[in-house]
Amino acid sequence: MEAVAYVDINAPLVERCRLGDRRAQAEIYKRYAKAMFNASLRITGDYAEAEDVLQESFLSAFRELHTYKGDSSFGSWLKRIVINKSINCLRNRRLQLVPLAEQHDGAGSEEFVTPGEADDVQWRADVLRRCIQELPDGYRLVLTLYLLEGYDHGEIATILDITESTSKSQYSRARKKLLELAREHGLS
């Protein structure tokens, strides 16, 4: 069996970006902006901050494109920038992992759509998304990196400069809190 080398389909476009081609940059932005915004939003939990992170990430990526070696896909390289900037955004908000004994009352949460107003699957997804946004920053960050971005606890520990056991316990607490919130909002 013959081994096939990985080839990034965006390599020619990335090369044009390295040469300062503004149209190529606009095309890269168009291809990746939505996915990168969503990744940032899941981490920051704030629409405006996610927009800022997105813009800063693309500026950094284009400025630092000479460091991209092509040993992974351009999208993976860009996503790493977005995740790091999102985490830094949280740190700037003085991210603190939630202690075991701390309780949250959910005050200030928005009204939820009732099941009769929308398709049940869409309603459940909307409620779950909102419940994730209600999680404390530390919980939401670890849950997002583990479940939605696919990092393992060792990688999360390295990214956040915490122990692997802290990552695991934050994930466990996040799941528990998410289940509580889901039950409170009518999901079972």
MARBA-343577 format. One record per residue: residue number from 1; residue in one letter; y, x, z of N, C-alpha, C in turn. Coordinates in nm, 3 decimals, padded with zeros to 5 digits, always signed. Atoms other than C-alpha are relative to their C-alpha. Example, Ala and Ser with C-alpha at 12.3 -4.5 7.8 and 13.67 -1.06 7.14 Angstrom:
<voros>
+-----+---------+---------+---------+---------+---------+---------+---------+---------+---------+---------+
: num : residuo :    n_yy :    n_xx :    n_zz :   ca_yy :   ca_xx :   ca_zz :    c_yy :    c_xx :    c_zz :
+-----+---------+---------+---------+---------+---------+---------+---------+---------+---------+---------+
:   1 :       a : -00.119 : +00.089 : +00.000 : -00.450 : +01.230 : +00.780 : +00.120 : +00.090 : +00.000 :
:   2 :       s : -00.119 : -00.082 : -00.006 : -00.106 : +01.367 : +00.714 : +00.109 : -00.077 : +00.073 :
+-----+---------+---------+---------+---------+---------+---------+---------+---------+---------+---------+
</voros>
This chain:
<voros>
+-----+---------+---------+---------+---------+---------+---------+---------+---------+---------+---------+
: num : residuo :    n_yy :    n_xx :    n_zz :   ca_yy :   ca_xx :   ca_zz :    c_yy :    c_xx :    c_zz :
+-----+---------+---------+---------+---------+---------+---------+---------+---------+---------+---------+
:   1 :       m : -00.118 : +00.084 : +00.000 : +00.000 : +00.000 : +00.000 : +00.124 : +00.088 : +00.000 :
:   2 :       e : -00.121 : -00.079 : +00.015 : +00.341 : +00.136 : -00.098 : +00.108 : -00.046 : +00.098 :
:   3 :       a : -00.108 : +00.031 : -00.094 : +00.620 : +00.156 : +00.160 : +00.128 : -00.029 : -00.078 :
:   4 :       v : -00.124 : +00.039 : +00.065 : +00.944 : -00.012 : +00.062 : +00.116 : +00.035 : +00.093 :
:   5 :       a : -00.117 : -00.038 : -00.080 : +01.274 : +00.133 : +00.181 : +00.094 : -00.118 : +00.014 :
:   6 :       y : -00.098 : +00.105 : -00.026 : +01.531 : -00.099 : +00.336 : +00.126 : +00.030 : -00.078 :
:   7 :       v : -00.125 : -00.013 : +00.073 : +01.831 : -00.155 : +00.112 : +00.090 : -00.116 : +00.038 :
:   8 :       d : -00.097 : +00.103 : -00.039 : +02.135 : -00.343 : +00.241 : +00.063 : -00.055 : -00.127 :
:   9 :       i : -00.055 : +00.061 : +00.121 : +02.244 : -00.590 : -00.026 : +00.152 : +00.012 : -00.005 :
:  10 :       n : -00.146 : -00.013 : -00.005 : +02.603 : -00.535 : +00.089 : +00.047 : +00.144 : -00.022 :
:  11 :       a : -00.036 : -00.142 : +00.013 : +02.594 : -00.156 : +00.030 : +00.109 : +00.024 : -00.104 :
:  12 :       p : -00.108 : -00.025 : +00.097 : +02.802 : -00.165 : -00.291 : +00.136 : -00.054 : +00.048 :
:  13 :       l : -00.123 : +00.060 : -00.051 : +03.058 : -00.393 : -00.127 : +00.057 : +00.086 : +00.113 :
:  14 :       v : -00.043 : -00.087 : -00.110 : +03.073 : -00.171 : +00.183 : +00.061 : +00.128 : -00.057 :
:  15 :       e : -00.053 : -00.124 : +00.063 : +03.125 : +00.132 : -00.039 : +00.140 : -00.025 : -00.057 :
:  16 :       r : -00.134 : +00.034 : +00.051 : +03.420 : -00.040 : -00.208 : +00.100 : -00.014 : +00.115 :
:  17 :       c : -00.086 : +00.010 : -00.118 : +03.561 : -00.116 : +00.138 : +00.040 : +00.139 : +00.048 :
:  18 :       r : -00.030 : -00.138 : -00.042 : +03.537 : +00.254 : +00.225 : +00.110 : +00.060 : -00.086 :
:  19 :       l : -00.102 : -00.050 : +00.092 : +03.757 : +00.320 : -00.075 : +00.132 : -00.076 : +00.013 :
:  20 :       g : -00.124 : +00.073 : -00.025 : +04.018 : +00.076 : +00.057 : +00.021 : -00.121 : -00.088 :
:  21 :       d : -00.010 : +00.117 : +00.088 : +03.945 : -00.209 : -00.184 : +00.020 : -00.126 : +00.085 :
:  22 :       r : -00.034 : +00.119 : -00.081 : +04.118 : -00.513 : -00.027 : -00.084 : -00.122 : -00.039 :
:  23 :       r : +00.084 : +00.114 : +00.041 : +03.916 : -00.761 : -00.233 : -00.140 : +00.010 : +00.060 :
:  24 :       a : +00.131 : -00.020 : -00.062 : +03.594 : -00.609 : -00.106 : +00.006 : -00.033 : +00.149 :
:  25 :       q : -00.018 : +00.032 : -00.141 : +03.726 : -00.634 : +00.250 : +00.006 : -00.152 : +00.022 :
:  26 :       a : -00.010 : +00.146 : -00.010 : +03.814 : -00.999 : +00.194 : -00.138 : -00.065 : -00.020 :
:  27 :       e : +00.135 : +00.053 : +00.025 : +03.462 : -01.064 : +00.059 : -00.091 : +00.024 : +00.121 :
:  28 :       i : +00.079 : -00.029 : -00.120 : +03.299 : -00.893 : +00.358 : +00.040 : -00.096 : +00.112 :
:  29 :       y : -00.049 : +00.092 : -00.103 : +03.518 : -01.100 : +00.589 : -00.055 : -00.141 : -00.026 :
:  30 :       k : +00.048 : +00.133 : +00.036 : +03.422 : -01.418 : +00.404 : -00.149 : -00.017 : +00.029 :
:  31 :       r : +00.145 : +00.007 : -00.022 : +03.051 : -01.338 : +00.431 : -00.038 : -00.002 : +00.147 :
:  32 :       y : +00.042 : -00.020 : -00.139 : +03.048 : -01.253 : +00.800 : +00.085 : -00.071 : +00.105 :
:  33 :       a : -00.093 : +00.050 : -00.101 : +03.344 : -01.420 : +00.973 : -00.058 : -00.113 : +00.086 :
:  34 :       k : +00.049 : +00.116 : -00.075 : +03.176 : -01.747 : +01.073 : -00.108 : +00.041 : +00.101 :
:  35 :       a : +00.109 : -00.043 : -00.089 : +02.863 : -01.586 : +01.220 : +00.053 : +00.087 : +00.113 :
:  36 :       m : -00.054 : -00.089 : -00.102 : +03.064 : -01.321 : +01.403 : +00.089 : -00.077 : +00.098 :
:  37 :       f : -00.081 : +00.085 : -00.089 : +03.307 : -01.581 : +01.540 : -00.091 : -00.074 : +00.097 :
:  38 :       n : +00.092 : +00.075 : -00.085 : +03.016 : -01.787 : +01.671 : -00.065 : +00.089 : +00.106 :
:  39 :       a : +00.057 : -00.093 : -00.098 : +02.859 : -01.482 : +01.838 : +00.102 : +00.029 : +00.110 :
:  40 :       s : -00.105 : -00.027 : -00.098 : +03.190 : -01.404 : +02.009 : +00.027 : -00.121 : +00.087 :
:  41 :       l : -00.025 : +00.122 : -00.075 : +03.246 : -01.765 : +02.111 : -00.109 : -00.024 : +00.104 :
:  42 :       r : +00.110 : +00.018 : -00.096 : +02.903 : -01.780 : +02.275 : +00.016 : +00.093 : +00.119 :
:  43 :       i : -00.017 : -00.096 : -00.109 : +02.992 : -01.475 : +02.482 : +00.127 : -00.026 : +00.079 :
:  44 :       t : -00.128 : +00.016 : -00.071 : +03.359 : -01.535 : +02.564 : +00.017 : -00.139 : +00.057 :
:  45 :       g : -00.014 : +00.138 : -00.045 : +03.334 : -01.911 : +02.597 : +00.139 : -00.057 : -00.024 :
:  46 :       d : -00.138 : +00.043 : +00.023 : +03.692 : -01.942 : +02.472 : +00.033 : +00.017 : -00.149 :
:  47 :       y : -00.026 : +00.002 : +00.144 : +03.796 : -02.036 : +02.117 : +00.106 : +00.104 : -00.039 :
:  48 :       a : -00.109 : -00.091 : +00.034 : +04.123 : -01.841 : +02.115 : -00.041 : +00.146 : +00.019 :
:  49 :       e : +00.047 : -00.137 : -00.021 : +03.964 : -01.530 : +02.263 : -00.099 : +00.042 : -00.107 :
:  50 :       a : +00.097 : -00.030 : +00.105 : +03.682 : -01.549 : +02.011 : +00.072 : +00.031 : -00.132 :
:  51 :       e : -00.079 : -00.029 : +00.120 : +03.938 : -01.564 : +01.729 : +00.062 : +00.139 : +00.007 :
:  52 :       d : -00.059 : -00.132 : -00.018 : +04.115 : -01.258 : +01.871 : -00.104 : +00.110 : -00.016 :
:  53 :       v : +00.108 : -00.098 : +00.009 : +03.787 : -01.071 : +01.908 : -00.043 : +00.017 : -00.146 :
:  54 :       l : +00.040 : -00.007 : +00.140 : +03.694 : -01.158 : +01.550 : +00.096 : +00.087 : -00.080 :
:  55 :       q : -00.100 : -00.077 : +00.074 : +04.019 : -01.018 : +01.412 : -00.004 : +00.148 : +00.039 :
:  56 :       e : +00.006 : -00.139 : -00.046 : +04.003 : -00.705 : +01.627 : -00.126 : +00.070 : -00.050 :
:  57 :       s : +00.127 : -00.058 : +00.044 : +03.641 : -00.650 : +01.529 : +00.005 : +00.040 : -00.147 :
:  58 :       f : -00.009 : -00.035 : +00.142 : +03.709 : -00.661 : +01.157 : +00.097 : +00.115 : -00.022 :
:  59 :       l : -00.094 : -00.113 : +00.013 : +04.011 : -00.433 : +01.194 : -00.069 : +00.130 : +00.040 :
:  60 :       s : +00.072 : -00.119 : -00.044 : +03.798 : -00.186 : +01.390 : -00.106 : +00.041 : -00.102 :
:  61 :       a : +00.107 : -00.031 : +00.096 : +03.511 : -00.212 : +01.143 : +00.057 : +00.067 : -00.124 :
:  62 :       f : -00.058 : -00.059 : +00.121 : +03.733 : -00.140 : +00.843 : +00.060 : +00.137 : +00.028 :
:  63 :       r : -00.061 : -00.127 : -00.038 : +03.914 : +00.140 : +01.028 : -00.108 : +00.107 : +00.026 :
:  64 :       e : +00.106 : -00.093 : -00.038 : +03.585 : +00.296 : +01.148 : -00.118 : -00.001 : -00.097 :
:  65 :       l : +00.109 : +00.014 : +00.097 : +03.379 : +00.230 : +00.836 : -00.067 : +00.134 : -00.032 :
:  66 :       h : +00.057 : -00.132 : +00.027 : +03.330 : +00.605 : +00.793 : -00.113 : +00.034 : +00.098 :
:  67 :       t : +00.107 : -00.027 : -00.098 : +03.103 : +00.595 : +01.103 : -00.127 : -00.080 : -00.031 :
:  68 :       y : +00.118 : +00.079 : +00.038 : +02.868 : +00.339 : +00.947 : -00.087 : +00.085 : -00.091 :
:  69 :       k : +00.090 : -00.091 : +00.073 : +02.567 : +00.541 : +00.830 : -00.097 : -00.072 : -00.093 :
:  70 :       g : +00.090 : +00.075 : +00.087 : +02.370 : +00.262 : +00.663 : -00.144 : +00.000 : +00.045 :
:  71 :       d : +00.139 : -00.001 : -00.047 : +02.060 : +00.310 : +00.879 : -00.042 : -00.136 : +00.055 :
:  72 :       s : +00.028 : +00.140 : -00.031 : +02.083 : -00.060 : +00.974 : +00.087 : -00.082 : -00.094 :
:  73 :       s : -00.082 : +00.082 : +00.089 : +02.233 : -00.355 : +00.793 : +00.146 : +00.003 : +00.046 :
:  74 :       f : -00.142 : +00.005 : -00.034 : +02.610 : -00.378 : +00.781 : +00.025 : -00.112 : +00.100 :
:  75 :       g : -00.016 : +00.113 : -00.091 : +02.583 : -00.716 : +00.954 : -00.039 : +00.035 : +00.143 :
:  76 :       s : +00.041 : -00.044 : -00.134 : +02.396 : -00.561 : +01.249 : +00.103 : +00.092 : +00.061 :
:  77 :       w : -00.102 : -00.093 : -00.046 : +02.653 : -00.284 : +01.277 : +00.126 : -00.076 : +00.041 :
:  78 :       l : -00.118 : +00.081 : -00.029 : +02.939 : -00.536 : +01.266 : -00.023 : -00.087 : +00.124 :
:  79 :       k : +00.029 : +00.085 : -00.115 : +02.769 : -00.766 : +01.518 : +00.008 : +00.079 : +00.130 :
:  80 :       r : -00.009 : -00.085 : -00.119 : +02.741 : -00.478 : +01.763 : +00.146 : +00.019 : +00.041 :
:  81 :       i : -00.143 : -00.013 : -00.028 : +03.118 : -00.428 : +01.735 : +00.052 : -00.128 : +00.063 :
:  82 :       v : -00.045 : +00.131 : -00.051 : +03.179 : -00.800 : +01.791 : -00.049 : -00.021 : +00.143 :
:  83 :       i : +00.056 : +00.019 : -00.134 : +02.949 : -00.812 : +02.093 : +00.070 : +00.091 : +00.101 :
:  84 :       n : -00.069 : -00.091 : -00.091 : +03.108 : -00.504 : +02.249 : +00.143 : -00.045 : +00.028 :
:  85 :       k : -00.137 : +00.047 : -00.022 : +03.459 : -00.640 : +02.197 : +00.002 : -00.130 : +00.081 :
:  86 :       s : +00.010 : +00.124 : -00.079 : +03.353 : -00.979 : +02.337 : -00.025 : +00.032 : +00.146 :
:  87 :       i : +00.028 : -00.042 : -00.137 : +03.212 : -00.810 : +02.645 : +00.124 : +00.062 : +00.062 :
:  88 :       n : -00.123 : -00.059 : -00.051 : +03.530 : -00.607 : +02.683 : +00.103 : -00.107 : +00.033 :
:  89 :       c : -00.090 : +00.112 : -00.025 : +03.727 : -00.930 : +02.661 : -00.033 : -00.063 : +00.135 :
:  90 :       l : +00.042 : +00.054 : -00.129 : +03.524 : -01.067 : +02.952 : +00.035 : +00.096 : +00.114 :
:  91 :       r : -00.033 : -00.099 : -00.104 : +03.570 : -00.745 : +03.146 : +00.149 : -00.001 : +00.030 :
:  92 :       n : -00.144 : +00.007 : -00.022 : +03.943 : -00.774 : +03.096 : +00.036 : -00.121 : +00.084 :
:  93 :       r : -00.020 : +00.117 : -00.086 : +03.913 : -01.113 : +03.264 : -00.062 : +00.024 : +00.136 :
:  94 :       r : +00.058 : -00.038 : -00.128 : +03.756 : -00.926 : +03.554 : -00.136 : -00.065 : +00.021 :
:  95 :       l : +00.135 : +00.054 : -00.008 : +03.398 : -01.026 : +03.485 : -00.068 : +00.046 : +00.127 :
:  96 :       q : +00.080 : -00.030 : -00.119 : +03.198 : -01.046 : +03.804 : -00.126 : -00.084 : -00.009 :
:  97 :       l : +00.125 : +00.074 : -00.001 : +02.834 : -01.139 : +03.810 : -00.003 : -00.086 : +00.125 :
:  98 :       v : -00.008 : +00.098 : -00.108 : +02.793 : -01.444 : +04.030 : -00.101 : +00.032 : +00.109 :
:  99 :       p : +00.093 : -00.025 : -00.111 : +02.644 : -01.379 : +04.378 : -00.098 : -00.114 : +00.017 :
: 100 :       l : +00.105 : +00.099 : -00.020 : +02.328 : -01.564 : +04.480 : +00.051 : -00.126 : +00.069 :
: 101 :       a : -00.039 : +00.114 : -00.082 : +02.500 : -01.790 : +04.732 : +00.113 : -00.083 : -00.059 :
: 102 :       e : -00.117 : +00.073 : +00.052 : +02.794 : -01.896 : +04.516 : -00.042 : -00.130 : -00.067 :
: 103 :       q : +00.026 : +00.132 : +00.057 : +02.798 : -02.263 : +04.421 : +00.113 : -00.037 : -00.094 :
: 104 :       h : -00.100 : +00.046 : +00.097 : +02.982 : -02.424 : +04.130 : -00.004 : -00.151 : -00.005 :
: 105 :       d : -00.004 : +00.146 : -00.003 : +03.099 : -02.782 : +04.132 : +00.019 : -00.062 : -00.137 :
: 106 :       g : -00.017 : +00.054 : +00.135 : +03.162 : -02.815 : +03.757 : +00.130 : -00.072 : -00.020 :
: 107 :       a : -00.130 : +00.067 : +00.012 : +03.517 : -02.937 : +03.817 : +00.069 : +00.041 : -00.128 :
: 108 :       g : -00.077 : -00.028 : +00.122 : +03.732 : -02.958 : +03.509 : -00.081 : -00.010 : -00.127 :
: 109 :       s : +00.078 : +00.011 : +00.121 : +03.449 : -03.024 : +03.268 : +00.047 : -00.119 : -00.083 :
: 110 :       e : -00.045 : +00.104 : +00.092 : +03.521 : -03.233 : +02.962 : -00.095 : -00.119 : +00.002 :
: 111 :       e : +00.087 : +00.117 : +00.015 : +03.387 : -03.581 : +02.898 : -00.106 : +00.031 : -00.105 :
: 112 :       f : +00.109 : -00.021 : +00.095 : +03.055 : -03.585 : +02.717 : -00.019 : -00.125 : -00.084 :
: 113 :       v : +00.029 : +00.108 : +00.093 : +02.956 : -03.796 : +02.422 : -00.123 : -00.074 : +00.051 :
: 114 :       t : +00.118 : +00.077 : -00.041 : +02.718 : -04.077 : +02.508 : -00.100 : -00.005 : -00.114 :
: 115 :       p : +00.103 : -00.001 : +00.104 : +02.388 : -04.099 : +02.323 : +00.023 : -00.103 : -00.110 :
: 116 :       g : -00.024 : +00.103 : +00.100 : +02.497 : -04.418 : +02.147 : +00.104 : +00.038 : -00.103 :
: 117 :       e : -00.108 : -00.038 : +00.090 : +02.790 : -04.241 : +01.980 : -00.044 : +00.092 : -00.112 :
: 118 :       a : +00.042 : -00.097 : +00.102 : +02.591 : -03.993 : +01.778 : -00.152 : +00.004 : -00.006 :
: 119 :       d : +00.143 : -00.024 : +00.014 : +02.247 : -03.905 : +01.656 : -00.050 : +00.074 : +00.124 :
: 120 :       d : +00.051 : -00.055 : -00.125 : +02.032 : -03.815 : +01.958 : -00.012 : +00.153 : -00.003 :
: 121 :       v : +00.017 : -00.145 : +00.009 : +01.953 : -03.463 : +01.839 : +00.136 : +00.070 : +00.004 :
: 122 :       q : -00.134 : -00.058 : +00.002 : +02.317 : -03.388 : +01.765 : +00.066 : -00.014 : +00.137 :
: 123 :       w : -00.057 : +00.021 : -00.132 : +02.420 : -03.537 : +02.098 : -00.056 : +00.101 : +00.100 :
: 124 :       r : +00.062 : -00.095 : -00.091 : +02.169 : -03.321 : +02.287 : +00.051 : +00.142 : -00.024 :
: 125 :       a : -00.051 : -00.134 : +00.033 : +02.284 : -03.007 : +02.105 : +00.143 : +00.016 : +00.050 :
: 126 :       d : -00.139 : -00.004 : -00.046 : +02.647 : -03.089 : +02.183 : +00.007 : +00.013 : +00.152 :
: 127 :       v : +00.002 : -00.005 : -00.147 : +02.573 : -03.149 : +02.551 : -00.046 : +00.139 : +00.046 :
: 128 :       l : +00.051 : -00.131 : -00.039 : +02.372 : -02.827 : +02.575 : +00.103 : +00.110 : -00.025 :
: 129 :       r : -00.107 : -00.097 : +00.031 : +02.650 : -02.628 : +02.404 : +00.109 : -00.004 : +00.107 :
: 130 :       r : -00.104 : +00.015 : -00.103 : +02.901 : -02.767 : +02.651 : -00.048 : +00.049 : +00.135 :
: 131 :       c : +00.055 : -00.049 : -00.127 : +02.673 : -02.695 : +02.945 : +00.001 : +00.153 : +00.003 :
: 132 :       i : -00.004 : -00.146 : +00.007 : +02.643 : -02.334 : +02.830 : +00.142 : +00.050 : +00.023 :
: 133 :       q : -00.139 : -00.041 : -00.018 : +03.022 : -02.313 : +02.815 : +00.046 : -00.016 : +00.145 :
: 134 :       e : -00.035 : +00.020 : -00.140 : +03.040 : -02.440 : +03.175 : -00.058 : +00.107 : +00.091 :
: 135 :       l : +00.060 : -00.104 : -00.082 : +02.825 : -02.153 : +03.300 : +00.105 : +00.105 : +00.036 :
: 136 :       p : -00.088 : -00.112 : -00.035 : +03.006 : -01.876 : +03.489 : -00.016 : +00.112 : -00.104 :
: 137 :       d : +00.000 : -00.105 : +00.103 : +03.093 : -01.579 : +03.264 : -00.125 : +00.088 : +00.005 :
: 138 :       g : +00.116 : -00.089 : -00.012 : +02.818 : -01.353 : +03.399 : -00.129 : -00.065 : -00.044 :
: 139 :       y : +00.119 : +00.074 : +00.043 : +02.549 : -01.615 : +03.355 : +00.000 : -00.019 : -00.152 :
: 140 :       r : -00.009 : +00.030 : +00.143 : +02.670 : -01.715 : +03.008 : -00.022 : +00.126 : -00.084 :
: 141 :       l : +00.011 : -00.124 : +00.074 : +02.691 : -01.353 : +02.896 : -00.145 : +00.045 : -00.011 :
: 142 :       v : +00.139 : -00.045 : +00.002 : +02.336 : -01.256 : +02.995 : -00.087 : -00.100 : -00.076 :
: 143 :       l : +00.076 : +00.102 : +00.071 : +02.192 : -01.587 : +02.870 : +00.020 : +00.011 : -00.151 :
: 144 :       t : -00.031 : -00.011 : +00.143 : +02.368 : -01.548 : +02.536 : -00.061 : +00.125 : -00.061 :
: 145 :       l : +00.055 : -00.124 : +00.054 : +02.268 : -01.186 : +02.487 : -00.152 : -00.006 : -00.011 :
: 146 :       y : +00.146 : +00.006 : -00.001 : +01.906 : -01.260 : +02.577 : -00.055 : -00.107 : -00.095 :
: 147 :       l : +00.057 : +00.111 : +00.078 : +01.839 : -01.601 : +02.421 : +00.053 : -00.010 : -00.142 :
: 148 :       l : -00.060 : +00.028 : +00.130 : +02.083 : -01.625 : +02.134 : +00.018 : +00.124 : -00.087 :
: 149 :       e : -00.021 : -00.122 : +00.078 : +02.145 : -01.263 : +02.031 : -00.125 : +00.086 : -00.010 :
: 150 :       g : +00.129 : -00.067 : +00.013 : +01.789 : -01.141 : +02.090 : -00.014 : +00.136 : +00.068 :
: 151 :       y : +00.013 : -00.127 : -00.072 : +01.853 : -00.844 : +02.320 : -00.101 : -00.016 : +00.112 :
: 152 :       d : +00.089 : +00.007 : -00.115 : +01.591 : -00.757 : +02.580 : +00.078 : +00.043 : +00.124 :
: 153 :       h : -00.072 : -00.026 : -00.124 : +01.680 : -00.701 : +02.945 : +00.040 : +00.147 : +00.014 :
: 154 :       g : -00.036 : -00.143 : -00.001 : +01.676 : -00.322 : +02.906 : +00.126 : +00.025 : -00.080 :
: 155 :       e : -00.119 : -00.015 : +00.084 : +01.929 : -00.342 : +02.624 : +00.123 : -00.064 : +00.066 :
: 156 :       i : -00.111 : +00.068 : -00.068 : +02.143 : -00.590 : +02.818 : +00.050 : +00.086 : +00.115 :
: 157 :       a : -00.038 : -00.087 : -00.111 : +02.139 : -00.358 : +03.119 : +00.086 : +00.116 : -00.049 :
: 158 :       t : -00.076 : -00.111 : +00.056 : +02.263 : -00.073 : +02.902 : +00.138 : -00.046 : -00.047 :
: 159 :       i : -00.126 : +00.051 : +00.053 : +02.532 : -00.282 : +02.732 : +00.097 : -00.033 : +00.113 :
: 160 :       l : -00.087 : +00.047 : -00.109 : +02.666 : -00.425 : +03.059 : +00.012 : +00.099 : +00.116 :
: 161 :       d : +00.000 : -00.100 : -00.105 : +02.605 : -00.115 : +03.271 : -00.044 : -00.060 : +00.134 :
: 162 :       i : +00.062 : +00.059 : -00.119 : +02.387 : -00.305 : +03.518 : -00.147 : +00.040 : -00.002 :
: 163 :       t : +00.144 : -00.031 : -00.001 : +02.024 : -00.267 : +03.623 : -00.075 : -00.108 : -00.079 :
: 164 :       e : +00.084 : +00.095 : +00.073 : +01.747 : -00.434 : +03.428 : -00.035 : -00.118 : +00.091 :
: 165 :       s : +00.034 : +00.109 : -00.092 : +01.653 : -00.634 : +03.739 : +00.120 : -00.094 : +00.019 :
: 166 :       t : -00.119 : +00.085 : -00.009 : +02.014 : -00.760 : +03.765 : +00.008 : -00.090 : -00.122 :
: 167 :       s : +00.000 : +00.080 : +00.122 : +01.993 : -00.874 : +03.403 : -00.102 : -00.113 : +00.011 :
: 168 :       k : +00.106 : +00.101 : -00.012 : +01.666 : -01.055 : +03.472 : +00.039 : -00.108 : +00.101 :
: 169 :       s : -00.035 : +00.100 : -00.101 : +01.797 : -01.223 : +03.786 : +00.117 : -00.087 : -00.047 :
: 170 :       q : -00.111 : +00.078 : +00.054 : +02.122 : -01.328 : +03.614 : -00.051 : -00.100 : -00.104 :
: 171 :       y : +00.059 : +00.089 : +00.099 : +01.916 : -01.474 : +03.330 : -00.073 : -00.116 : +00.068 :
: 172 :       s : +00.074 : +00.103 : -00.074 : +01.693 : -01.660 : +03.575 : +00.096 : -00.101 : +00.064 :
: 173 :       r : -00.099 : +00.089 : -00.062 : +01.994 : -01.799 : +03.763 : +00.073 : -00.083 : -00.106 :
: 174 :       a : -00.068 : +00.072 : +00.109 : +02.163 : -01.891 : +03.435 : -00.086 : -00.116 : -00.049 :
: 175 :       r : +00.091 : +00.107 : +00.043 : +01.857 : -02.090 : +03.324 : -00.002 : -00.113 : +00.101 :
: 176 :       k : +00.004 : +00.101 : -00.105 : +01.841 : -02.268 : +03.659 : +00.129 : -00.082 : +00.000 :
: 177 :       k : -00.129 : +00.069 : +00.000 : +02.213 : -02.352 : +03.649 : +00.014 : -00.087 : -00.126 :
: 178 :       l : -00.006 : +00.076 : +00.125 : +02.186 : -02.464 : +03.286 : -00.083 : -00.126 : +00.010 :
: 179 :       l : +00.085 : +00.118 : -00.019 : +01.901 : -02.701 : +03.376 : +00.069 : -00.102 : +00.091 :
: 180 :       e : -00.075 : +00.090 : -00.089 : +02.110 : -02.844 : +03.663 : +00.110 : -00.072 : -00.077 :
: 181 :       l : -00.110 : +00.059 : +00.077 : +02.407 : -02.899 : +03.433 : -00.053 : -00.100 : -00.102 :
: 182 :       a : +00.058 : +00.090 : +00.101 : +02.187 : -03.053 : +03.164 : -00.042 : -00.132 : +00.064 :
: 183 :       r : +00.040 : +00.122 : -00.070 : +02.041 : -03.299 : +03.416 : +00.122 : -00.083 : +00.040 :
: 184 :       e : -00.122 : +00.070 : -00.039 : +02.389 : -03.386 : +03.545 : +00.063 : -00.075 : -00.116 :
: 185 :       h : -00.062 : +00.059 : +00.119 : +02.495 : -03.468 : +03.189 : -00.098 : -00.081 : -00.083 :
: 186 :       g : +00.087 : +00.095 : +00.064 : +02.199 : -03.685 : +03.104 : -00.114 : +00.056 : -00.083 :
: 187 :       l : +00.115 : -00.057 : +00.070 : +01.951 : -03.441 : +02.951 : -00.112 : +00.018 : +00.102 :
: 188 :       s : +00.111 : -00.023 : -00.094 : +01.607 : -03.428 : +03.104 : -00.106 : +00.085 : -00.060 :
+-----+---------+---------+---------+---------+---------+---------+---------+---------+---------+---------+
</voros>
